[in-house]
Amino acid sequence: MSLHPTQQTVSIPTRGFANRYGIHPLIAFFTLCTDLMLFGGEVGSMGVSLPLSLVVSSAVGYATYKGQQAWYGDTADSAKTKAIVLGVLTFIPSPLPATAYMSLGCLGLLKKKS
């Protein structure tokens, strides 16, 4: 079975687990620092600072989107998905989501060079 001269095969690069699900370690560290500051403010103000947390977590999402594309080499869709996840996790007034994104940041250290 031969290909017609005008037909081309498209090769899709394989991406490993770390490349697909990891986040850049600097993004994970930035998100951790931001989340800890917001959580401290939310506890101290008993939830009054939640509107501020919404604005800041949106900024974390935007920084994640741009950083994942520039530093990690993610596609726009992949970076957008990771940005939404980190924005939501940052907005949640709990220190527990830190385990999720810090483990993804450690996974990001294992990313294969493209």
N, C-alpha and C positions, 0 to 999 in steps of 0.2 A: 504494500500500500504506500504509494508515494504521494507527497504533497504537491499540489499544484504550485507552479513557480511564484504565483502572486500570494499564496497563503503563507502566513508566518505563524510560528508557534510563539506563544507568549509565556515567558517564564515568570512565575511569581516567586519572589524571594521568600525563603522559609525564615520564620522568625522564631526564636526560642522563647521559652516560658518567661525568662527575665526580660527579654526585649519587648514582649507583648504586654506583660502585666506590671513591670517595674516602673518606678518613677525616679527621676533624677534625685540623688541624695541631697543636693542643695535645696531642692523644692521640699523634700520631706523635712529637712531641718528648719527651713523657713516656716512651714506649716506648723510644726511642733511649737516653735517659739511664739508664733501668733496665737495659737490655740491656748497655750498656757497663760498668756497675758489676758486674753478674752475671758477665759474661765475664771481667773482670779477676780476680774472686774465684775463678772456676773454673780459670783458668790458674794462679793463685798457689797454689791448694790441690790442684792436679792432679786435679780432679774430685770431691774430698771434699764440696764445697759444693753438689752437684747436688740433694740434697733441699731445701735452702734455695731453690734456683732454681725448683724445682717449685712451692713455696708462693708465691713472689714472682710467677712468671709467671701463676699463677691469679689473683692480685690484679690484675695488669695486665689480664687478660681481663675481670674484673668491672668495673674502672674503664672499660675500653673500652666494655663493654655499656651502662653507665649514661651515659657521656659521649656516645656516638654518638646515643643517644635524646634526650638533653637539649640538646646543642649542635648536632648535625648534622641532627636531624629524621628519623633512621632509624626504620623499623618495628622491632618486637621481633625478628622473624626476621632481618632484615638486620643489626641490631646484634649479635645472637647469633653470626651467622656470622663477622663481622669480629672479634668478641671471641675466638672460638676460634682463628682464624688468627693473631692477634697473640699470644695466649697461647702457642701452639705455637712461633711464630717466636722469642719471647723465651726459651723454654726451651732451644732449640737452642744448644749451646755454640760459637758461631761468630759473628764480626761480619758475615758475609755477608748474613743476613736483613735487616739495616738498610737495604740498598738497596731492598728490596721495600716496607717500610712507610714509608720516607721519601719514596719516589716517590708512594705513595698519599696521603701527607700533603700533598705539593705539588699533587697532583690535587685534594685537598680545598679548596685555595685558589680553585679555579675553579668551585666549587659555585654554582649559580644560586640566588638568593633565592626562597623559596617565597611 
